[in-house]
Amino acid sequence: MPVRIRLMRFGRKKRPFYRVVVADSHAPRDGKFLDILGYYDPLKEPFEFNVNEEKVKKWLEKGAEPTETVRALLRKIGIKVDRKA
């Protein structure tokens, strides 16, 4: 079961708000998830991105792979994520 760290969309039309979650890669975007790691609000200036770093590191050690968007956001707050080939 490949696990991904990805964004789950909330909010209303044209006003997105996201939760950072760990989910099975085959689950729908807004479907079943394993754990909530934090949130991302792209509409605030500057954007607001808040995650529990301990949980993120725990899931990365277990083999969870972040999506490209989450990987970029994690880099911006200083969490190093190595790409797996």
Secondary structure, DSSP 8 states (H G I E B T S, - for coil): --EEEEEEEEEETTEEEEEEEEEETTS-TTS--SEEEEEEETTSSS-EEEE-HHHHHHHHHTT-EE-HHHHHHHHHTT-------
